[in-house]
Amino acid sequence: MAAILERIHLEILRAVHIHGSLTAAAGKMNLTQSALSHSILKLEDQLGLQVWRREGRRLYPTQAGEYLLRLANRLLPQFVHAEERFEQYARGERGTLRIGIECHPCYQWLLKIAAPYLAAWPSVDLDVKQKFLFGGIGALFSYDIDLLVTPDPLYKKGLLFEPVFDYEQVLVVGADHPLVTAAYVEPEQLSRETLITYPVDVERLDIFTRFLTPAGISPRRHKLIETTEIMLQMVASGRGVAALPRWLVEENAGKFPVFPIRLGESGVDKQLFIGIRETDADIDYMQAFLEQARSQQ
């Protein structure tokens, strides 16, 4: 099979699947339609089975084609990743560390890591992939990112997650809010509040999963806001309350008159994790990033 199956076969299958036809795929690959067709016909002849079936003008993968397509989706990004890495080595660079972030406050935390890390590793570039908010595990497996910053690790074979930062999730209120002097807040006290959160599924919000939902409580209104600064401005203006890491609230206290209140008498403790592929665990500049992250307490 190693002598039969080539990278070009996987690229053709993937291109046809994405673009819907041999003609469109040939245009994207800068090849002729006949060249693509001949390549796949030769593969089918060697395999003794079909990888496509035609329905009208469109091509659809057979069972064997589906298997090859899954293989293509898994392997081709790794080829691209390896080629980019080799090009960087050839230019005398160590590479680019592509970081995915899986929570909104993670970006503010990452900014504190980036400057000292870049100073210590001038031959390594950083590229932050924010489009992987709340979906980074698949990006790690597909080699779209090299490192994932997340408060909610999902342990999978082939991945390693290292805790790097401890923090507390708190309620954020404005200076004129009745709870501003409270030592802590109980779930039922939020039943009359407008709760402002990032646009994330409720199942991934600690204020719900670890505080409100177990008590059978819902806020009067749930408002979604994407940016931390606008969220804090809304809270400061008395338009609602929010749930954020304590460190983030304290860092912004000079810009916004907002105050952190403990969630429950015991509080809600959290950890920030960095996830990497097991195969990358021994890369020196990857380990250096983990060490820099652990030192930023």
C-alpha positions as CSV (number, residue, x, y, z in Angstrom):
1,M,0.0,0.0,0.0
2,A,2.9,2.4,0.7
3,A,4.0,2.1,-2.9
4,I,0.4,2.6,-4.2
5,L,-0.9,5.5,-2.1
6,E,0.8,8.9,-2.7
7,R,0.3,12.3,-1.2
8,I,-1.1,13.6,-4.5
9,H,-4.0,11.1,-4.2
10,L,-4.9,12.5,-0.8
11,E,-4.7,16.1,-2.1
12,I,-6.9,15.3,-5.0
13,L,-9.6,13.6,-2.8
14,R,-9.6,16.5,-0.4
15,A,-9.8,19.1,-3.1
16,V,-12.6,17.4,-4.9
17,H,-14.5,17.0,-1.6
18,I,-14.0,20.7,-0.8
19,H,-14.7,22.1,-4.3
20,G,-17.3,19.6,-5.5
21,S,-15.9,18.6,-8.9
22,L,-12.8,17.5,-10.7
23,T,-12.8,20.7,-12.8
24,A,-12.9,23.0,-9.7
25,A,-10.3,20.9,-7.9
26,A,-8.0,21.0,-10.9
27,G,-8.2,24.8,-11.0
28,K,-7.3,25.1,-7.4
29,M,-4.4,22.7,-7.7
30,N,-3.1,24.2,-11.0
31,L,-3.4,20.9,-12.8
32,T,-5.5,19.6,-15.7
33,Q,-8.7,17.8,-15.1
34,S,-7.4,14.8,-17.1
35,A,-4.3,14.6,-14.9
36,L,-6.4,14.4,-11.8
37,S,-8.8,11.9,-13.3
38,H,-5.9,9.7,-14.6
39,S,-4.2,9.8,-11.2
40,I,-7.3,8.6,-9.4
41,L,-8.2,6.0,-12.1
42,K,-4.7,4.5,-11.7
43,L,-5.1,4.4,-7.9
44,E,-8.5,2.7,-8.2
45,D,-7.0,0.1,-10.6
46,Q,-4.2,-0.6,-8.2
47,L,-6.5,-0.9,-5.2
48,G,-9.1,-2.9,-7.1
49,L,-12.0,-0.7,-5.9
50,Q,-13.6,2.7,-6.5
51,V,-13.0,5.8,-4.4
52,W,-15.7,7.9,-6.0
53,R,-19.2,7.5,-7.3
54,R,-20.9,10.0,-9.6
55,E,-24.3,11.5,-9.0
56,G,-25.1,14.0,-11.7
57,R,-22.2,16.4,-12.0
58,R,-20.9,15.8,-8.5
59,L,-18.5,13.2,-7.2
60,Y,-19.1,11.5,-3.8
61,P,-16.6,9.3,-2.0
62,T,-17.3,5.6,-1.6
63,Q,-16.6,3.8,1.7
64,A,-13.0,3.5,0.7
65,G,-13.0,7.1,-0.4
66,E,-14.4,8.2,2.9
67,Y,-11.5,6.4,4.6
68,L,-9.0,8.1,2.4
69,L,-10.6,11.5,2.9
70,R,-10.3,11.1,6.7
71,L,-6.7,10.1,6.2
72,A,-6.1,13.2,4.0
73,N,-7.7,15.5,6.6
74,R,-5.4,14.1,9.3
75,L,-2.1,13.8,7.3
76,L,-2.1,16.7,4.9
77,P,-2.0,19.4,7.7
78,Q,1.0,17.5,9.2
79,F,2.8,17.6,5.8
80,V,2.2,21.4,5.6
81,H,3.3,21.9,9.2
82,A,6.5,19.9,8.6
83,E,7.4,21.7,5.4
84,E,6.9,25.1,7.1
85,R,9.1,24.0,9.9
86,F,11.9,22.9,7.5
87,E,11.7,26.2,5.7
88,Q,12.1,28.0,9.0
89,Y,15.1,25.8,9.8
90,A,16.6,26.6,6.4
91,R,16.3,30.3,7.2
92,G,18.1,29.9,10.5
93,E,14.9,30.2,12.5
94,R,13.7,27.9,15.2
95,G,10.0,28.0,14.1
96,T,6.7,29.6,14.9
97,L,4.8,28.6,18.0
98,R,1.1,28.7,17.1
99,I,-1.0,29.2,20.1
100,G,-4.8,28.6,20.3
101,I,-6.8,30.2,23.1
102,E,-10.0,28.6,24.4
103,C,-11.3,31.3,26.7
104,H,-11.7,35.1,26.4
105,P,-9.6,36.1,29.4
106,C,-6.8,33.7,28.2
107,Y,-5.7,36.4,25.7
108,Q,-5.1,39.0,28.4
109,W,-3.1,36.4,30.4
110,L,-1.1,35.4,27.3
111,L,0.0,39.0,26.7
112,K,1.9,38.8,30.0
113,I,3.8,35.7,28.8
114,A,4.6,36.9,25.3
115,A,7.0,39.7,25.9
116,P,9.5,37.9,28.2
117,Y,9.2,34.8,26.1
118,L,10.0,36.6,22.8
119,A,12.9,38.4,24.5
120,A,14.4,35.0,25.6
121,W,13.8,33.3,22.3
122,P,14.5,35.7,19.5
123,S,14.5,32.9,16.9
124,V,11.0,31.8,17.7
125,D,7.9,33.7,16.5
126,L,4.4,33.6,18.2
127,D,1.2,33.3,16.3
128,V,-2.1,33.5,18.3
129,K,-5.0,31.7,16.7
130,Q,-8.1,33.2,18.2
131,K,-10.4,31.6,15.7
132,F,-10.0,28.4,17.8
133,L,-11.9,29.9,20.7
134,F,-13.8,27.0,22.3
135,G,-12.7,24.3,19.9
136,G,-8.9,23.9,20.3
137,I,-8.6,20.1,20.9
138,G,-9.3,19.4,17.2
139,A,-6.9,22.1,16.2
140,L,-4.1,20.5,18.2
141,F,-4.8,17.1,16.6
142,S,-4.9,18.6,13.1
143,Y,-1.7,20.6,13.6
144,D,-3.4,23.9,13.1
145,I,-2.0,25.0,16.4
146,D,1.0,23.8,18.5
147,L,-0.2,24.8,22.0
148,L,-3.6,25.4,23.5
149,V,-4.4,27.7,26.5
150,T,-7.6,26.5,28.2
151,P,-9.3,26.4,31.6
152,D,-11.1,23.2,30.7
153,P,-8.6,20.4,29.6
154,L,-10.0,17.5,27.7
155,Y,-7.7,14.6,28.2
156,K,-7.2,12.6,25.0
157,K,-4.6,10.1,24.0
158,G,-1.7,11.9,22.3
159,L,-2.1,15.1,24.2
160,L,-0.6,16.5,27.4
161,F,-2.1,19.2,29.6
162,E,0.0,21.1,32.2
163,P,-1.5,23.3,34.9
164,V,0.3,26.7,34.7
165,F,-1.8,29.2,36.6
166,D,-4.2,29.1,39.6
167,Y,-7.0,31.7,39.8
168,E,-10.4,32.3,41.4
169,Q,-13.6,33.0,39.4
170,V,-15.5,35.8,41.1
171,L,-18.7,37.9,40.7
172,V,-18.0,41.5,39.4
173,V,-20.2,44.3,40.6
174,G,-20.2,48.1,40.2
175,A,-19.4,50.6,43.0
176,D,-23.1,51.3,43.7
177,H,-24.3,47.7,43.7
178,P,-25.9,46.5,46.9
179,L,-23.5,43.5,47.1
180,V,-20.3,45.6,46.8
181,T,-19.5,45.2,50.5
182,A,-20.5,41.5,50.8
183,A,-17.9,39.0,51.7
184,Y,-19.4,36.5,49.3
185,V,-22.6,36.0,47.3
186,E,-25.2,33.1,47.4
187,P,-26.7,31.7,44.2
188,E,-30.3,33.0,45.0
189,Q,-29.0,36.5,45.2
190,L,-28.4,36.5,41.5
191,S,-31.9,35.5,40.6
192,R,-32.8,39.2,40.3
193,E,-29.7,40.2,38.4
194,T,-28.7,40.7,34.8
195,L,-25.7,38.4,34.3
196,I,-23.2,39.4,31.7
197,T,-20.9,36.7,30.2
198,Y,-18.9,36.0,27.2
199,P,-20.8,34.3,24.3
200,V,-20.1,30.8,25.4
201,D,-22.4,27.8,25.9
202,V,-23.9,27.8,29.4
203,E,-22.4,24.3,29.9
204,R,-19.0,25.9,29.7
205,L,-19.5,28.8,32.0
206,D,-18.4,28.1,35.6
207,I,-20.9,30.7,37.0
208,F,-23.6,28.3,35.8
209,T,-22.0,24.8,36.1
210,R,-20.4,25.3,39.5
211,F,-22.6,27.9,41.2
212,L,-26.1,28.7,39.8
213,T,-27.2,25.4,38.2
214,P,-26.4,23.1,41.1
215,A,-28.6,25.4,43.3
216,G,-31.4,25.4,40.7
217,I,-31.1,29.2,40.2
218,S,-31.1,31.2,36.9
219,P,-30.4,34.9,36.6
220,R,-33.2,37.3,35.7
221,R,-31.5,38.0,32.4
222,H,-28.4,36.6,30.7
223,K,-26.6,39.1,28.4
224,L,-23.7,38.1,26.1
225,I,-20.8,40.5,25.4
226,E,-17.6,39.5,23.6
227,T,-15.0,42.0,24.8
228,T,-13.8,42.3,28.4
229,E,-13.6,46.1,28.4
230,I,-17.2,46.5,27.3
231,M,-18.3,44.0,29.9
232,L,-16.5,45.8,32.7
233,Q,-17.9,49.2,31.4
234,M,-21.4,47.7,31.5
235,V,-20.9,46.5,35.1
236,A,-19.4,49.8,36.2
237,S,-22.5,51.6,34.7
238,G,-24.9,49.4,36.8
239,R,-26.2,47.5,33.8
240,G,-25.5,44.1,35.3
241,V,-23.0,41.8,37.0
242,A,-20.4,39.6,35.5
243,A,-18.2,36.5,36.3
244,L,-14.5,36.9,35.6
245,P,-11.1,35.8,37.0
246,R,-10.2,37.8,40.1
247,W,-6.8,38.7,38.6
248,L,-8.5,40.2,35.6
249,V,-10.8,42.3,37.7
250,E,-7.9,43.5,39.9
251,E,-5.8,44.4,36.8
252,N,-8.6,46.6,35.5
253,A,-9.6,48.2,38.8
254,G,-7.8,51.4,37.9
255,K,-9.7,51.8,34.7
256,F,-13.2,50.7,35.8
257,P,-14.9,51.1,39.3
258,V,-15.7,47.4,39.6
259,F,-15.2,45.0,42.6
260,P,-14.8,41.3,42.9
261,I,-17.1,39.3,45.2
262,R,-16.4,35.6,46.1
263,L,-18.9,33.1,44.6
264,G,-20.1,31.2,47.7
265,E,-18.4,31.0,51.0
266,S,-15.7,28.6,49.7
267,G,-15.3,30.4,46.3
268,V,-14.8,28.9,42.8
269,D,-11.1,28.0,42.2
270,K,-9.9,27.4,38.7
271,Q,-6.7,26.5,36.9
272,L,-5.4,27.5,33.5
273,F,-3.8,24.7,31.5
274,I,-1.5,24.5,28.5
275,G,-2.1,21.6,26.1
276,I,0.4,20.2,23.7
277,R,0.9,17.1,21.6
278,E,3.0,14.4,23.3
279,T,5.3,14.2,20.3
280,D,6.3,17.9,20.9
281,A,6.9,17.6,24.6
282,D,10.8,17.5,24.2
283,I,11.0,20.6,22.0
284,D,13.2,23.1,23.9
285,Y,11.3,26.3,23.1
286,M,8.0,24.6,23.8
287,Q,9.3,23.6,27.3
288,A,10.6,27.2,27.7
289,F,7.1,28.5,27.1
290,L,5.6,26.2,29.7
291,E,8.2,27.3,32.2
292,Q,7.6,31.0,31.5
293,A,3.8,30.4,31.9
294,R,4.3,28.7,35.3
295,S,6.4,31.6,36.5
296,Q,3.7,34.1,35.7
297,Q,1.7,33.7,38.9
